[in-house]
Amino acid sequence: VDNYFSIFKLWIPAVFASGAFVGSMYYSYYCESIRFEPNENNDLPSISLGPWRQASVDVENGMATASDSCMRFEFSDDAIDATWTTARAFSLITAIIGAYLAFDLWMIHCAGIISDFRWKLVAFLASICLTISQGLTFLLFHSNACDSDVVLQILKTEGLETSNIRSLYQSECSWDNGSTANVIGIVLWFCTGMVMLIIGPPRLPEHEPTRRAMEQAAADRGENETVASDPDIVVEA
């Protein structure tokens, strides 16, 4: 029973990390991070976008419609300010480190053994680095992406021409589904690290000889380094 419980504990951080990665990527690389709602008494659709992509908008016979598909931004890069770029940068950092961390935790199921140092390192990356990094992607709400001028550029790019286009939408963006997923992802990154620190590295009985050998080798290396660095010891040729 204890062996099965030890195996089950290995799944918890991996599942949490996978959920955190999916939530973070949905916010960062889909097109539902923020949303612009139209003002009342008009038939315009809500327009959603993320750090990298926007929802597709079609204009036909003077009517705009939005679809569930995403596309790259078609407006000028000059609209992307430094805060927007910073949010993008942190989304890349989370994607790279998060993918490595989630993959590493699942690979433990194959190896069944991991050193204490590496286990604590992964826990630190999840609970501190990834939590902060993904949290900073919310800077998107403080960038030009959350200004109604973005909607103006999107609609003009798609061919909608109207003299009062600026008055058709809310002046600032609102929360969208991707932001909810991002909060869940951030919480799961933190929980991944905390759970890892609480349960500790796996201790499966069949891997105990290998683990003890690894710890002994690490202890021997530390002892040798201490002896070699002792100025009172004279090594004769």
C-alpha positions in Angstrom: 0.0 0.0 0.0 2.8 2.4 0.9 4.4 1.8 -2.5 1.2 2.6 -4.3 0.8 5.7 -2.3 4.3 6.8 -3.1 3.6 6.3 -6.8 0.3 8.3 -6.5 2.1 11.2 -4.9 4.3 11.5 -8.0 1.3 12.2 -10.1 0.1 15.2 -8.0 2.9 17.7 -9.0 2.8 16.5 -12.6 -0.9 17.0 -12.9 -0.8 20.4 -11.2 2.1 21.5 -13.5 0.2 20.3 -16.6 -2.9 22.2 -15.6 -0.9 25.3 -14.9 0.9 25.1 -18.2 -2.4 24.7 -20.2 -4.0 27.6 -18.3 -1.0 29.9 -18.9 -0.7 29.0 -22.5 -4.4 29.6 -23.1 -4.1 33.1 -21.8 -0.8 33.9 -23.5 -1.2 32.3 -27.0 -4.9 32.2 -27.7 -7.0 35.3 -28.4 -9.3 35.6 -25.4 -7.2 37.3 -22.8 -9.0 40.6 -22.9 -12.2 41.8 -24.5 -13.7 45.0 -25.7 -17.5 45.3 -25.3 -19.6 47.4 -27.6 -21.7 50.2 -26.1 -25.4 49.7 -25.8 -27.7 50.1 -28.8 -25.4 48.8 -31.5 -25.0 45.5 -33.2 -21.2 45.3 -33.1 -19.6 42.1 -31.7 -17.3 41.9 -28.7 -13.7 41.9 -29.9 -11.2 39.7 -28.0 -7.4 39.6 -28.2 -4.3 38.3 -26.4 -0.7 39.3 -26.1 0.1 37.8 -29.5 -3.1 37.3 -31.5 -6.6 38.7 -32.0 -10.0 37.2 -32.8 -10.8 37.2 -36.5 -13.2 40.0 -37.4 -15.0 40.1 -40.8 -16.8 43.2 -42.2 -19.4 42.7 -44.9 -21.9 45.3 -46.1 -20.9 47.6 -43.3 -21.6 44.9 -40.6 -18.8 43.5 -38.4 -18.8 40.0 -37.1 -16.3 38.2 -34.9 -15.5 34.5 -35.1 -13.9 32.0 -32.6 -10.8 31.6 -34.8 -7.6 33.6 -34.0 -5.2 35.5 -36.3 -2.1 37.5 -36.1 -2.4 41.3 -35.5 -2.8 43.2 -38.7 -2.3 46.6 -37.3 1.0 48.5 -37.1 3.6 47.3 -34.6 3.9 50.9 -33.4 0.7 50.3 -31.4 2.5 47.7 -29.2 4.1 49.7 -26.4 6.9 48.7 -24.0 4.4 47.3 -21.4 2.8 45.1 -24.0 6.2 43.9 -25.1 7.1 43.1 -21.5 3.9 41.0 -21.1 4.9 39.1 -24.2 8.4 38.5 -22.9 7.2 37.0 -19.7 4.7 34.8 -21.6 7.7 33.4 -23.5 9.7 32.8 -20.3 6.8 30.9 -18.8 6.3 28.9 -21.9 9.9 27.7 -22.0 10.5 27.1 -18.3 7.0 25.7 -17.8 7.2 23.2 -20.6 10.6 21.9 -19.3 9.2 21.7 -15.7 6.0 19.8 -16.7 7.9 17.4 -18.9 10.5 16.8 -16.2 7.9 16.0 -13.6 6.2 13.4 -15.9 9.6 11.9 -16.7 10.1 11.1 -13.0 7.5 8.4 -13.5 9.9 6.7 -15.9 13.1 7.2 -13.8 11.3 7.0 -10.4 14.2 8.8 -8.8 15.4 12.4 -8.5 18.0 14.1 -6.3 16.9 16.3 -3.4 18.6 19.3 -5.0 16.9 18.9 -8.3 13.5 18.3 -6.7 13.9 21.5 -4.6 15.1 23.4 -7.7 12.0 22.4 -9.7 9.8 23.3 -6.7 11.4 26.7 -6.5 11.0 27.3 -10.2 7.3 26.5 -10.0 6.3 28.2 -6.8 8.4 31.4 -7.3 9.7 31.9 -10.8 6.8 30.7 -12.8 4.2 32.2 -10.5 5.8 35.6 -10.8 6.6 35.3 -14.5 3.0 34.3 -15.5 1.6 36.9 -13.1 3.4 39.7 -14.9 1.7 38.8 -18.1 -1.3 40.7 -16.6 0.7 43.8 -17.5 -1.3 43.5 -20.8 -4.2 45.2 -18.9 -1.9 48.3 -18.4 -0.7 48.4 -22.0 -2.0 49.9 -25.2 -3.7 46.5 -25.8 -6.4 47.6 -23.3 -7.0 50.9 -25.1 -10.0 51.4 -27.5 -7.6 52.6 -30.1 -6.7 49.0 -30.7 -10.3 48.2 -31.7 -10.3 51.3 -33.9 -7.3 49.9 -35.8 -8.7 46.4 -36.0 -12.0 47.6 -37.5 -10.4 50.0 -39.9 -8.0 47.3 -41.0 -11.0 45.1 -41.8 -12.7 47.9 -43.8 -15.3 49.3 -41.4 -15.5 53.0 -41.9 -17.6 55.2 -39.6 -17.2 58.7 -38.3 -18.1 57.8 -34.7 -16.2 54.5 -34.4 -14.5 55.6 -31.2 -17.8 55.9 -29.4 -19.0 52.4 -30.4 -16.9 50.5 -27.9 -16.0 50.9 -24.2 -12.9 53.0 -23.7 -11.1 50.2 -21.8 -10.9 46.4 -22.1 -12.5 43.9 -19.7 -11.8 40.5 -18.3 -12.1 37.5 -20.8 -12.0 33.7 -20.4 -8.2 33.6 -20.9 -7.6 35.8 -17.9 -9.6 33.4 -15.7 -7.5 30.5 -17.1 -4.4 32.6 -16.3 -5.4 33.0 -12.7 -6.0 29.2 -12.4 -2.6 28.6 -14.0 -0.8 31.0 -11.6 -2.4 29.3 -8.6 -1.5 25.8 -9.9 2.1 26.8 -10.5 2.3 27.9 -6.9 0.5 24.8 -5.7 2.9 22.6 -7.7 5.9 23.9 -5.8 4.3 23.8 -2.4 3.1 20.2 -2.9 6.6 19.2 -4.0 8.1 20.7 -0.9 5.5 19.1 1.4 5.7 15.5 0.0 9.4 15.6 -0.8 11.1 13.6 -3.6 9.9 10.1 -4.4 11.2 7.3 -2.3 10.2 4.1 -4.1 11.7 1.0 -2.4 13.0 -0.5 -5.7 15.0 2.7 -6.3 16.5 3.0 -2.8 19.9 1.3 -3.7 20.3 3.7 -6.5 19.3 6.7 -4.4 21.7 5.8 -1.6 24.5 5.4 -4.2 23.8 8.8 -5.6 23.8 10.4 -2.2 27.0 8.6 -1.2 28.7 9.8 -4.5 27.6 13.4 -3.7 28.9 13.1 -0.2 32.2 11.7 -1.4 32.6 14.6 -3.9 31.9 17.1 -1.1 34.4 15.4 1.2 37.1 15.4 -1.6 36.5 19.0 -2.3 36.9 19.9 1.4 40.2 18.0 1.7 41.5 19.5 -1.5 40.7 23.0 -0.3 42.3 22.6 3.2 45.5 24.7 3.2 47.0 22.6 6.1 47.2 19.5 3.9 50.4 19.1 1.9 50.2 16.8 -1.1 53.5 15.2 -1.8 54.4 14.4 -5.4 
